[in-house]
Amino acid sequence: MQQDSTGQVIPFPLERIRTRDGGSDRLTAALDSLEAALAEQRAAMTGFRESLGQLGAAVHALEGGAVGLSTRLGALHRQVGTVNQSARDLEAWADRVLARAR
């Protein structure tokens, strides 16, 4: 006789899974857990949106500061250019005076 080497099929024990009330307690617990998780998710999303709003306000304020700084730096650049030109004019005048004195 040949032996079957494929193994033996063992039936799944359905009795252990079934509860007396048909599983409604587990379903209710699972739904309650899901509802709690969704409530946490809603709270997290609300906090996330608030944080995004605060970040947007901070970026807007930073942009305003950067524009103001750029404007002030541009004005300073023009003033330094004017002073530089005055210094070069004074240097040229001094060179001419020294050249005549020699």
Phi and psi restraints in degrees (range 20) as a CNS / XPLOR table:
assign (resid 1 and name C) (resid 2 and name N)
       (resid 2 and name CA) (resid 2 and name C) 1.0 -93.3 20.0 2
assign (resid 2 and name N) (resid 2 and name CA)
       (resid 2 and name C) (resid 3 and name N) 1.0 142.1 20.0 2
assign (resid 2 and name C) (resid 3 and name N)
       (resid 3 and name CA) (resid 3 and name C) 1.0 -93.7 20.0 2
assign (resid 3 and name N) (resid 3 and name CA)
       (resid 3 and name C) (resid 4 and name N) 1.0 145.4 20.0 2
assign (resid 3 and name C) (resid 4 and name N)
       (resid 4 and name CA) (resid 4 and name C) 1.0 -81.7 20.0 2
assign (resid 4 and name N) (resid 4 and name CA)
       (resid 4 and name C) (resid 5 and name N) 1.0 117.5 20.0 2
assign (resid 4 and name C) (resid 5 and name N)
       (resid 5 and name CA) (resid 5 and name C) 1.0 -99.4 20.0 2
assign (resid 5 and name N) (resid 5 and name CA)
       (resid 5 and name C) (resid 6 and name N) 1.0 9.7 20.0 2
assign (resid 5 and name C) (resid 6 and name N)
       (resid 6 and name CA) (resid 6 and name C) 1.0 -83.0 20.0 2
assign (resid 6 and name N) (resid 6 and name CA)
       (resid 6 and name C) (resid 7 and name N) 1.0 -15.0 20.0 2
assign (resid 6 and name C) (resid 7 and name N)
       (resid 7 and name CA) (resid 7 and name C) 1.0 104.2 20.0 2
assign (resid 7 and name N) (resid 7 and name CA)
       (resid 7 and name C) (resid 8 and name N) 1.0 177.4 20.0 2
assign (resid 7 and name C) (resid 8 and name N)
       (resid 8 and name CA) (resid 8 and name C) 1.0 -115.8 20.0 2
assign (resid 8 and name N) (resid 8 and name CA)
       (resid 8 and name C) (resid 9 and name N) 1.0 136.1 20.0 2
assign (resid 8 and name C) (resid 9 and name N)
       (resid 9 and name CA) (resid 9 and name C) 1.0 -83.5 20.0 2
assign (resid 9 and name N) (resid 9 and name CA)
       (resid 9 and name C) (resid 10 and name N) 1.0 125.4 20.0 2
assign (resid 9 and name C) (resid 10 and name N)
       (resid 10 and name CA) (resid 10 and name C) 1.0 -106.1 20.0 2
assign (resid 10 and name N) (resid 10 and name CA)
       (resid 10 and name C) (resid 11 and name N) 1.0 125.6 20.0 2
assign (resid 10 and name C) (resid 11 and name N)
       (resid 11 and name CA) (resid 11 and name C) 1.0 -66.8 20.0 2
assign (resid 11 and name N) (resid 11 and name CA)
       (resid 11 and name C) (resid 12 and name N) 1.0 144.9 20.0 2
assign (resid 11 and name C) (resid 12 and name N)
       (resid 12 and name CA) (resid 12 and name C) 1.0 -71.6 20.0 2
assign (resid 12 and name N) (resid 12 and name CA)
       (resid 12 and name C) (resid 13 and name N) 1.0 132.9 20.0 2
assign (resid 12 and name C) (resid 13 and name N)
       (resid 13 and name CA) (resid 13 and name C) 1.0 -78.3 20.0 2
assign (resid 13 and name N) (resid 13 and name CA)
       (resid 13 and name C) (resid 14 and name N) 1.0 85.4 20.0 2
assign (resid 13 and name C) (resid 14 and name N)
       (resid 14 and name CA) (resid 14 and name C) 1.0 -66.6 20.0 2
assign (resid 14 and name N) (resid 14 and name CA)
       (resid 14 and name C) (resid 15 and name N) 1.0 -24.7 20.0 2
assign (resid 14 and name C) (resid 15 and name N)
       (resid 15 and name CA) (resid 15 and name C) 1.0 -62.8 20.0 2
assign (resid 15 and name N) (resid 15 and name CA)
       (resid 15 and name C) (resid 16 and name N) 1.0 -34.7 20.0 2
assign (resid 15 and name C) (resid 16 and name N)
       (resid 16 and name CA) (resid 16 and name C) 1.0 -71.3 20.0 2
assign (resid 16 and name N) (resid 16 and name CA)
       (resid 16 and name C) (resid 17 and name N) 1.0 -28.1 20.0 2
assign (resid 16 and name C) (resid 17 and name N)
       (resid 17 and name CA) (resid 17 and name C) 1.0 -80.3 20.0 2
assign (resid 17 and name N) (resid 17 and name CA)
       (resid 17 and name C) (resid 18 and name N) 1.0 -39.2 20.0 2
assign (resid 17 and name C) (resid 18 and name N)
       (resid 18 and name CA) (resid 18 and name C) 1.0 -69.0 20.0 2
assign (resid 18 and name N) (resid 18 and name CA)
       (resid 18 and name C) (resid 19 and name N) 1.0 139.7 20.0 2
assign (resid 18 and name C) (resid 19 and name N)
       (resid 19 and name CA) (resid 19 and name C) 1.0 -110.5 20.0 2
assign (resid 19 and name N) (resid 19 and name CA)
       (resid 19 and name C) (resid 20 and name N) 1.0 171.8 20.0 2
assign (resid 19 and name C) (resid 20 and name N)
       (resid 20 and name CA) (resid 20 and name C) 1.0 -64.7 20.0 2
assign (resid 20 and name N) (resid 20 and name CA)
       (resid 20 and name C) (resid 21 and name N) 1.0 -32.4 20.0 2
assign (resid 20 and name C) (resid 21 and name N)
       (resid 21 and name CA) (resid 21 and name C) 1.0 -96.0 20.0 2
assign (resid 21 and name N) (resid 21 and name CA)
       (resid 21 and name C) (resid 22 and name N) 1.0 13.7 20.0 2
assign (resid 21 and name C) (resid 22 and name N)
       (resid 22 and name CA) (resid 22 and name C) 1.0 80.8 20.0 2
assign (resid 22 and name N) (resid 22 and name CA)
       (resid 22 and name C) (resid 23 and name N) 1.0 13.3 20.0 2
assign (resid 22 and name C) (resid 23 and name N)
       (resid 23 and name CA) (resid 23 and name C) 1.0 91.4 20.0 2
assign (resid 23 and name N) (resid 23 and name CA)
       (resid 23 and name C) (resid 24 and name N) 1.0 7.1 20.0 2
assign (resid 23 and name C) (resid 24 and name N)
       (resid 24 and name CA) (resid 24 and name C) 1.0 -66.8 20.0 2
assign (resid 24 and name N) (resid 24 and name CA)
       (resid 24 and name C) (resid 25 and name N) 1.0 -30.1 20.0 2
assign (resid 24 and name C) (resid 25 and name N)
       (resid 25 and name CA) (resid 25 and name C) 1.0 -64.1 20.0 2
assign (resid 25 and name N) (resid 25 and name CA)
       (resid 25 and name C) (resid 26 and name N) 1.0 -44.1 20.0 2
assign (resid 25 and name C) (resid 26 and name N)
       (resid 26 and name CA) (resid 26 and name C) 1.0 -66.7 20.0 2
assign (resid 26 and name N) (resid 26 and name CA)
       (resid 26 and name C) (resid 27 and name N) 1.0 -39.2 20.0 2
assign (resid 26 and name C) (resid 27 and name N)
       (resid 27 and name CA) (resid 27 and name C) 1.0 -64.7 20.0 2
assign (resid 27 and name N) (resid 27 and name CA)
       (resid 27 and name C) (resid 28 and name N) 1.0 -43.2 20.0 2
assign (resid 27 and name C) (resid 28 and name N)
       (resid 28 and name CA) (resid 28 and name C) 1.0 -62.5 20.0 2
assign (resid 28 and name N) (resid 28 and name CA)
       (resid 28 and name C) (resid 29 and name N) 1.0 -42.5 20.0 2
assign (resid 28 and name C) (resid 29 and name N)
       (resid 29 and name CA) (resid 29 and name C) 1.0 -64.9 20.0 2
assign (resid 29 and name N) (resid 29 and name CA)
       (resid 29 and name C) (resid 30 and name N) 1.0 -40.6 20.0 2
assign (resid 29 and name C) (resid 30 and name N)
       (resid 30 and name CA) (resid 30 and name C) 1.0 -66.0 20.0 2
assign (resid 30 and name N) (resid 30 and name CA)
       (resid 30 and name C) (resid 31 and name N) 1.0 -41.6 20.0 2
assign (resid 30 and name C) (resid 31 and name N)
       (resid 31 and name CA) (resid 31 and name C) 1.0 -66.4 20.0 2
assign (resid 31 and name N) (resid 31 and name CA)
       (resid 31 and name C) (resid 32 and name N) 1.0 -38.9 20.0 2
assign (resid 31 and name C) (resid 32 and name N)
       (resid 32 and name CA) (resid 32 and name C) 1.0 -63.0 20.0 2
assign (resid 32 and name N) (resid 32 and name CA)
       (resid 32 and name C) (resid 33 and name N) 1.0 -41.5 20.0 2
assign (resid 32 and name C) (resid 33 and name N)
       (resid 33 and name CA) (resid 33 and name C) 1.0 -64.2 20.0 2
assign (resid 33 and name N) (resid 33 and name CA)
       (resid 33 and name C) (resid 34 and name N) 1.0 -41.5 20.0 2
assign (resid 33 and name C) (resid 34 and name N)
       (resid 34 and name CA) (resid 34 and name C) 1.0 -64.6 20.0 2
assign (resid 34 and name N) (resid 34 and name CA)
       (resid 34 and name C) (resid 35 and name N) 1.0 -42.4 20.0 2
assign (resid 34 and name C) (resid 35 and name N)
       (resid 35 and name CA) (resid 35 and name C) 1.0 -63.3 20.0 2
assign (resid 35 and name N) (resid 35 and name CA)
       (resid 35 and name C) (resid 36 and name N) 1.0 -40.0 20.0 2
assign (resid 35 and name C) (resid 36 and name N)
       (resid 36 and name CA) (resid 36 and name C) 1.0 -64.8 20.0 2
assign (resid 36 and name N) (resid 36 and name CA)
       (resid 36 and name C) (resid 37 and name N) 1.0 -40.8 20.0 2
assign (resid 36 and name C) (resid 37 and name N)
       (resid 37 and name CA) (resid 37 and name C) 1.0 -65.2 20.0 2
assign (resid 37 and name N) (resid 37 and name CA)
       (resid 37 and name C) (resid 38 and name N) 1.0 -39.8 20.0 2
assign (resid 37 and name C) (resid 38 and name N)
       (resid 38 and name CA) (resid 38 and name C) 1.0 -66.5 20.0 2
assign (resid 38 and name N) (resid 38 and name CA)
       (resid 38 and name C) (resid 39 and name N) 1.0 -37.4 20.0 2
assign (resid 38 and name C) (resid 39 and name N)
       (resid 39 and name CA) (resid 39 and name C) 1.0 -63.8 20.0 2
assign (resid 39 and name N) (resid 39 and name CA)
       (resid 39 and name C) (resid 40 and name N) 1.0 -41.6 20.0 2
assign (resid 39 and name C) (resid 40 and name N)
       (resid 40 and name CA) (resid 40 and name C) 1.0 -63.1 20.0 2
assign (resid 40 and name N) (resid 40 and name CA)
       (resid 40 and name C) (resid 41 and name N) 1.0 -40.6 20.0 2
assign (resid 40 and name C) (resid 41 and name N)
       (resid 41 and name CA) (resid 41 and name C) 1.0 -63.9 20.0 2
assign (resid 41 and name N) (resid 41 and name CA)
       (resid 41 and name C) (resid 42 and name N) 1.0 -42.1 20.0 2
assign (resid 41 and name C) (resid 42 and name N)
       (resid 42 and name CA) (resid 42 and name C) 1.0 -62.1 20.0 2
assign (resid 42 and name N) (resid 42 and name CA)
       (resid 42 and name C) (resid 43 and name N) 1.0 -43.6 20.0 2
assign (resid 42 and name C) (resid 43 and name N)
       (resid 43 and name CA) (resid 43 and name C) 1.0 -63.8 20.0 2
assign (resid 43 and name N) (resid 43 and name CA)
       (resid 43 and name C) (resid 44 and name N) 1.0 -40.8 20.0 2
assign (resid 43 and name C) (resid 44 and name N)
       (resid 44 and name CA) (resid 44 and name C) 1.0 -64.8 20.0 2
assign (resid 44 and name N) (resid 44 and name CA)
       (resid 44 and name C) (resid 45 and name N) 1.0 -41.5 20.0 2
assign (resid 44 and name C) (resid 45 and name N)
       (resid 45 and name CA) (resid 45 and name C) 1.0 -66.5 20.0 2
assign (resid 45 and name N) (resid 45 and name CA)
       (resid 45 and name C) (resid 46 and name N) 1.0 -37.1 20.0 2
assign (resid 45 and name C) (resid 46 and name N)
       (resid 46 and name CA) (resid 46 and name C) 1.0 -62.5 20.0 2
assign (resid 46 and name N) (resid 46 and name CA)
       (resid 46 and name C) (resid 47 and name N) 1.0 -45.9 20.0 2
assign (resid 46 and name C) (resid 47 and name N)
       (resid 47 and name CA) (resid 47 and name C) 1.0 -62.3 20.0 2
assign (resid 47 and name N) (resid 47 and name CA)
       (resid 47 and name C) (resid 48 and name N) 1.0 -39.4 20.0 2
assign (resid 47 and name C) (resid 48 and name N)
       (resid 48 and name CA) (resid 48 and name C) 1.0 -63.8 20.0 2
assign (resid 48 and name N) (resid 48 and name CA)
       (resid 48 and name C) (resid 49 and name N) 1.0 -44.0 20.0 2
assign (resid 48 and name C) (resid 49 and name N)
       (resid 49 and name CA) (resid 49 and name C) 1.0 -64.0 20.0 2
assign (resid 49 and name N) (resid 49 and name CA)
       (resid 49 and name C) (resid 50 and name N) 1.0 -39.9 20.0 2
assign (resid 49 and name C) (resid 50 and name N)
       (resid 50 and name CA) (resid 50 and name C) 1.0 -63.1 20.0 2
assign (resid 50 and name N) (resid 50 and name CA)
       (resid 50 and name C) (resid 51 and name N) 1.0 -41.8 20.0 2
assign (resid 50 and name C) (resid 51 and name N)
       (resid 51 and name CA) (resid 51 and name C) 1.0 -63.9 20.0 2
assign (resid 51 and name N) (resid 51 and name CA)
       (resid 51 and name C) (resid 52 and name N) 1.0 -40.2 20.0 2
assign (resid 51 and name C) (resid 52 and name N)
       (resid 52 and name CA) (resid 52 and name C) 1.0 -63.1 20.0 2
assign (resid 52 and name N) (resid 52 and name CA)
       (resid 52 and name C) (resid 53 and name N) 1.0 -39.0 20.0 2
assign (resid 52 and name C) (resid 53 and name N)
       (resid 53 and name CA) (resid 53 and name C) 1.0 -63.1 20.0 2
assign (resid 53 and name N) (resid 53 and name CA)
       (resid 53 and name C) (resid 54 and name N) 1.0 -43.8 20.0 2
assign (resid 53 and name C) (resid 54 and name N)
       (resid 54 and name CA) (resid 54 and name C) 1.0 -64.7 20.0 2
assign (resid 54 and name N) (resid 54 and name CA)
       (resid 54 and name C) (resid 55 and name N) 1.0 -40.1 20.0 2
assign (resid 54 and name C) (resid 55 and name N)
       (resid 55 and name CA) (resid 55 and name C) 1.0 -63.9 20.0 2
assign (resid 55 and name N) (resid 55 and name CA)
       (resid 55 and name C) (resid 56 and name N) 1.0 -42.0 20.0 2
assign (resid 55 and name C) (resid 56 and name N)
       (resid 56 and name CA) (resid 56 and name C) 1.0 -60.2 20.0 2
assign (resid 56 and name N) (resid 56 and name CA)
       (resid 56 and name C) (resid 57 and name N) 1.0 -43.0 20.0 2
assign (resid 56 and name C) (resid 57 and name N)
       (resid 57 and name CA) (resid 57 and name C) 1.0 -64.9 20.0 2
assign (resid 57 and name N) (resid 57 and name CA)
       (resid 57 and name C) (resid 58 and name N) 1.0 -40.2 20.0 2
assign (resid 57 and name C) (resid 58 and name N)
       (resid 58 and name CA) (resid 58 and name C) 1.0 -66.0 20.0 2
assign (resid 58 and name N) (resid 58 and name CA)
       (resid 58 and name C) (resid 59 and name N) 1.0 -41.1 20.0 2
assign (resid 58 and name C) (resid 59 and name N)
       (resid 59 and name CA) (resid 59 and name C) 1.0 -65.2 20.0 2
assign (resid 59 and name N) (resid 59 and name CA)
       (resid 59 and name C) (resid 60 and name N) 1.0 -40.0 20.0 2
assign (resid 59 and name C) (resid 60 and name N)
       (resid 60 and name CA) (resid 60 and name C) 1.0 -62.7 20.0 2
assign (resid 60 and name N) (resid 60 and name CA)
       (resid 60 and name C) (resid 61 and name N) 1.0 -43.8 20.0 2
assign (resid 60 and name C) (resid 61 and name N)
       (resid 61 and name CA) (resid 61 and name C) 1.0 -64.1 20.0 2
assign (resid 61 and name N) (resid 61 and name CA)
       (resid 61 and name C) (resid 62 and name N) 1.0 -40.2 20.0 2
assign (resid 61 and name C) (resid 62 and name N)
       (resid 62 and name CA) (resid 62 and name C) 1.0 -63.8 20.0 2
assign (resid 62 and name N) (resid 62 and name CA)
       (resid 62 and name C) (resid 63 and name N) 1.0 -40.7 20.0 2
assign (resid 62 and name C) (resid 63 and name N)
       (resid 63 and name CA) (resid 63 and name C) 1.0 -62.7 20.0 2
assign (resid 63 and name N) (resid 63 and name CA)
       (resid 63 and name C) (resid 64 and name N) 1.0 -43.5 20.0 2
assign (resid 63 and name C) (resid 64 and name N)
       (resid 64 and name CA) (resid 64 and name C) 1.0 -61.3 20.0 2
assign (resid 64 and name N) (resid 64 and name CA)
       (resid 64 and name C) (resid 65 and name N) 1.0 -41.5 20.0 2
assign (resid 64 and name C) (resid 65 and name N)
       (resid 65 and name CA) (resid 65 and name C) 1.0 -64.6 20.0 2
assign (resid 65 and name N) (resid 65 and name CA)
       (resid 65 and name C) (resid 66 and name N) 1.0 -39.9 20.0 2
assign (resid 65 and name C) (resid 66 and name N)
       (resid 66 and name CA) (resid 66 and name C) 1.0 -66.9 20.0 2
assign (resid 66 and name N) (resid 66 and name CA)
       (resid 66 and name C) (resid 67 and name N) 1.0 -39.3 20.0 2
assign (resid 66 and name C) (resid 67 and name N)
       (resid 67 and name CA) (resid 67 and name C) 1.0 -65.7 20.0 2
assign (resid 67 and name N) (resid 67 and name CA)
       (resid 67 and name C) (resid 68 and name N) 1.0 -43.0 20.0 2
assign (resid 67 and name C) (resid 68 and name N)
       (resid 68 and name CA) (resid 68 and name C) 1.0 -61.5 20.0 2
assign (resid 68 and name N) (resid 68 and name CA)
       (resid 68 and name C) (resid 69 and name N) 1.0 -43.0 20.0 2
assign (resid 68 and name C) (resid 69 and name N)
       (resid 69 and name CA) (resid 69 and name C) 1.0 -63.3 20.0 2
assign (resid 69 and name N) (resid 69 and name CA)
       (resid 69 and name C) (resid 70 and name N) 1.0 -42.4 20.0 2
assign (resid 69 and name C) (resid 70 and name N)
       (resid 70 and name CA) (resid 70 and name C) 1.0 -61.6 20.0 2
assign (resid 70 and name N) (resid 70 and name CA)
       (resid 70 and name C) (resid 71 and name N) 1.0 -41.5 20.0 2
assign (resid 70 and name C) (resid 71 and name N)
       (resid 71 and name CA) (resid 71 and name C) 1.0 -62.9 20.0 2
assign (resid 71 and name N) (resid 71 and name CA)
       (resid 71 and name C) (resid 72 and name N) 1.0 -45.2 20.0 2
assign (resid 71 and name C) (resid 72 and name N)
       (resid 72 and name CA) (resid 72 and name C) 1.0 -65.1 20.0 2
assign (resid 72 and name N) (resid 72 and name CA)
       (resid 72 and name C) (resid 73 and name N) 1.0 -39.6 20.0 2
assign (resid 72 and name C) (resid 73 and name N)
       (resid 73 and name CA) (resid 73 and name C) 1.0 -65.9 20.0 2
assign (resid 73 and name N) (resid 73 and name CA)
       (resid 73 and name C) (resid 74 and name N) 1.0 -37.1 20.0 2
assign (resid 73 and name C) (resid 74 and name N)
       (resid 74 and name CA) (resid 74 and name C) 1.0 -62.8 20.0 2
assign (resid 74 and name N) (resid 74 and name CA)
       (resid 74 and name C) (resid 75 and name N) 1.0 -42.9 20.0 2
assign (resid 74 and name C) (resid 75 and name N)
       (resid 75 and name CA) (resid 75 and name C) 1.0 -64.4 20.0 2
assign (resid 75 and name N) (resid 75 and name CA)
       (resid 75 and name C) (resid 76 and name N) 1.0 -42.0 20.0 2
assign (resid 75 and name C) (resid 76 and name N)
       (resid 76 and name CA) (resid 76 and name C) 1.0 -63.5 20.0 2
assign (resid 76 and name N) (resid 76 and name CA)
       (resid 76 and name C) (resid 77 and name N) 1.0 -40.1 20.0 2
assign (resid 76 and name C) (resid 77 and name N)
       (resid 77 and name CA) (resid 77 and name C) 1.0 -60.4 20.0 2
assign (resid 77 and name N) (resid 77 and name CA)
       (resid 77 and name C) (resid 78 and name N) 1.0 -43.0 20.0 2
assign (resid 77 and name C) (resid 78 and name N)
       (resid 78 and name CA) (resid 78 and name C) 1.0 -65.4 20.0 2
assign (resid 78 and name N) (resid 78 and name CA)
       (resid 78 and name C) (resid 79 and name N) 1.0 -39.9 20.0 2
assign (resid 78 and name C) (resid 79 and name N)
       (resid 79 and name CA) (resid 79 and name C) 1.0 -65.3 20.0 2
assign (resid 79 and name N) (resid 79 and name CA)
       (resid 79 and name C) (resid 80 and name N) 1.0 -43.2 20.0 2
assign (resid 79 and name C) (resid 80 and name N)
       (resid 80 and name CA) (resid 80 and name C) 1.0 -63.3 20.0 2
assign (resid 80 and name N) (resid 80 and name CA)
       (resid 80 and name C) (resid 81 and name N) 1.0 -39.1 20.0 2
assign (resid 80 and name C) (resid 81 and name N)
       (resid 81 and name CA) (resid 81 and name C) 1.0 -62.1 20.0 2
assign (resid 81 and name N) (resid 81 and name CA)
       (resid 81 and name C) (resid 82 and name N) 1.0 -40.9 20.0 2
assign (resid 81 and name C) (resid 82 and name N)
       (resid 82 and name CA) (resid 82 and name C) 1.0 -65.4 20.0 2
assign (resid 82 and name N) (resid 82 and name CA)
       (resid 82 and name C) (resid 83 and name N) 1.0 -45.2 20.0 2
assign (resid 82 and name C) (resid 83 and name N)
       (resid 83 and name CA) (resid 83 and name C) 1.0 -64.2 20.0 2
assign (resid 83 and name N) (resid 83 and name CA)
       (resid 83 and name C) (resid 84 and name N) 1.0 -40.3 20.0 2
assign (resid 83 and name C) (resid 84 and name N)
       (resid 84 and name CA) (resid 84 and name C) 1.0 -61.5 20.0 2
assign (resid 84 and name N) (resid 84 and name CA)
       (resid 84 and name C) (resid 85 and name N) 1.0 -45.1 20.0 2
assign (resid 84 and name C) (resid 85 and name N)
       (resid 85 and name CA) (resid 85 and name C) 1.0 -63.6 20.0 2
assign (resid 85 and name N) (resid 85 and name CA)
       (resid 85 and name C) (resid 86 and name N) 1.0 -38.9 20.0 2
assign (resid 85 and name C) (resid 86 and name N)
       (resid 86 and name CA) (resid 86 and name C) 1.0 -63.3 20.0 2
assign (resid 86 and name N) (resid 86 and name CA)
       (resid 86 and name C) (resid 87 and name N) 1.0 -41.0 20.0 2
assign (resid 86 and name C) (resid 87 and name N)
       (resid 87 and name CA) (resid 87 and name C) 1.0 -65.1 20.0 2
assign (resid 87 and name N) (resid 87 and name CA)
       (resid 87 and name C) (resid 88 and name N) 1.0 -40.2 20.0 2
assign (resid 87 and name C) (resid 88 and name N)
       (resid 88 and name CA) (resid 88 and name C) 1.0 -66.2 20.0 2
assign (resid 88 and name N) (resid 88 and name CA)
       (resid 88 and name C) (resid 89 and name N) 1.0 -39.7 20.0 2
assign (resid 88 and name C) (resid 89 and name N)
       (resid 89 and name CA) (resid 89 and name C) 1.0 -63.5 20.0 2
assign (resid 89 and name N) (resid 89 and name CA)
       (resid 89 and name C) (resid 90 and name N) 1.0 -42.6 20.0 2
assign (resid 89 and name C) (resid 90 and name N)
       (resid 90 and name CA) (resid 90 and name C) 1.0 -65.0 20.0 2
assign (resid 90 and name N) (resid 90 and name CA)
       (resid 90 and name C) (resid 91 and name N) 1.0 -40.0 20.0 2
assign (resid 90 and name C) (resid 91 and name N)
       (resid 91 and name CA) (resid 91 and name C) 1.0 -63.9 20.0 2
assign (resid 91 and name N) (resid 91 and name CA)
       (resid 91 and name C) (resid 92 and name N) 1.0 -43.4 20.0 2
assign (resid 91 and name C) (resid 92 and name N)
       (resid 92 and name CA) (resid 92 and name C) 1.0 -62.9 20.0 2
assign (resid 92 and name N) (resid 92 and name CA)
       (resid 92 and name C) (resid 93 and name N) 1.0 -41.7 20.0 2
assign (resid 92 and name C) (resid 93 and name N)
       (resid 93 and name CA) (resid 93 and name C) 1.0 -61.8 20.0 2
assign (resid 93 and name N) (resid 93 and name CA)
       (resid 93 and name C) (resid 94 and name N) 1.0 -44.5 20.0 2
assign (resid 93 and name C) (resid 94 and name N)
       (resid 94 and name CA) (resid 94 and name C) 1.0 -63.3 20.0 2
assign (resid 94 and name N) (resid 94 and name CA)
       (resid 94 and name C) (resid 95 and name N) 1.0 -40.6 20.0 2
assign (resid 94 and name C) (resid 95 and name N)
       (resid 95 and name CA) (resid 95 and name C) 1.0 -61.7 20.0 2
assign (resid 95 and name N) (resid 95 and name CA)
       (resid 95 and name C) (resid 96 and name N) 1.0 -39.1 20.0 2
assign (resid 95 and name C) (resid 96 and name N)
       (resid 96 and name CA) (resid 96 and name C) 1.0 -67.7 20.0 2
assign (resid 96 and name N) (resid 96 and name CA)
       (resid 96 and name C) (resid 97 and name N) 1.0 -41.5 20.0 2
assign (resid 96 and name C) (resid 97 and name N)
       (resid 97 and name CA) (resid 97 and name C) 1.0 -63.4 20.0 2
assign (resid 97 and name N) (resid 97 and name CA)
       (resid 97 and name C) (resid 98 and name N) 1.0 -44.4 20.0 2
assign (resid 97 and name C) (resid 98 and name N)
       (resid 98 and name CA) (resid 98 and name C) 1.0 -65.2 20.0 2
assign (resid 98 and name N) (resid 98 and name CA)
       (resid 98 and name C) (resid 99 and name N) 1.0 -37.5 20.0 2
assign (resid 98 and name C) (resid 99 and name N)
       (resid 99 and name CA) (resid 99 and name C) 1.0 -65.5 20.0 2
assign (resid 99 and name N) (resid 99 and name CA)
       (resid 99 and name C) (resid 100 and name N) 1.0 -38.9 20.0 2
assign (resid 99 and name C) (resid 100 and name N)
       (resid 100 and name CA) (resid 100 and name C) 1.0 -70.7 20.0 2
assign (resid 100 and name N) (resid 100 and name CA)
       (resid 100 and name C) (resid 101 and name N) 1.0 -30.6 20.0 2
assign (resid 100 and name C) (resid 101 and name N)
       (resid 101 and name CA) (resid 101 and name C) 1.0 -74.1 20.0 2
assign (resid 101 and name N) (resid 101 and name CA)
       (resid 101 and name C) (resid 102 and name N) 1.0 -20.7 20.0 2
